[in-house]
Amino acid sequence: MSGMRGRGLVWMAVLVGVAALAAPARAQAPGGSPGEPAPDGSSEPAPAPAEPAPAEPAPVKDPKLAAKWLVTGQQLVQKGDWLTSARRAADARASYGEAVAAFEKSLDAGDDLNTYARLADAEEKLGKIDLAARHYRTIVKVQAAVQAGIRPEVMKRATAKLEELSAKVGIITLRVKPGGATITIDGVLLGKAPLFDSLILMPGTYLMSFQADGYQPHEIELNVEAGSEAERMIALEAVQVVVLAPLPEPELPLPPALSRVPLYAGGGATAALLGTATVTGLLAILRHGTYVSRGATAAERADARSSGQALGLVADLTLGGGLIAGGFTAYWYLVKYKPAQQKRMERLPVAPGAGPASSRAARRDEAQSTKIDLIPWVQPDASGVTLVGAF
């Protein structure tokens, strides 16, 4: 019993020491960092993290700080292993998540590529197989491992682990055109084409979206199986630019053309009546001359008076009728006919190639060709009327 109690005290001392060393890591590691486990205990989404904002300054390298974070991460992994053996899975995952955050801090502060192996090992224990495979691949892809400071045993282990984990994930190589197209997976930004590294994804179904200016957006459903390796070619279709011809302006219906019969009838009646008034007025003047002549007999003066009065009455009546007919003709032309003709001229289609000036000239000529000017003139010393008109 004393031996078991002694071993228990030793383990308690180890836990207290680990907790004391891990306290700075928990105090400095930000919440929600990439290394923390998901709330439901599942692996992080397959896509790589989005591109960092260009405004963020590059982390300052501090080898001493990097070594401190490295030791802290190793201790947290040891703590997670002990919690796993004690069947405290939730506490073990929390410890592994803190170890991942510590290793990432160590990589930010230093340039020791061997830390990627420890980071990948912690991610694998956390269940993030895809992320672990990516970090093992980071070591394997280093061309000059010795010059980069990678130890041979680390390179050997990373190569073996990458081959082992490749059977649990799917590797997808994307060839996307055009270059610069934005690529997202399940709504998370992967980056822009071209992607220089293949995607390492956990088995499952993913929705990938591709967008580029001037191209139709495109989506595909990607099924990933464990141990699979595939290459997908994605070519976005350019947006077709359709140039629509300008629609011709709708032609308004021409207003109905007014008849010229009222003009002709009114003008003719005006001319006839005024002509009759002129003739009868002259005859009445002649009769009046006979009536006032000293050489005329009484019978001739009586006849001249009677016929002169009749001719004067006819001249007055025809003059009044002529003026009425002339007024009607002028009203019909100025108020009815001329405005209607102007509206028709405005709506007449212009011949192709003819400018506005030629169109206006043609309309003016047509309008002038139908113009009627009535200028009545009455002799001051007679009852006759002279009609002057231009047709």
Order of alpha helices (4+ residues) and beta strands (2+ residues): alpha-alpha-alpha-alpha-alpha-alpha-beta-beta-beta-beta-beta-beta-beta-alpha-alpha-alpha-alpha-beta-beta
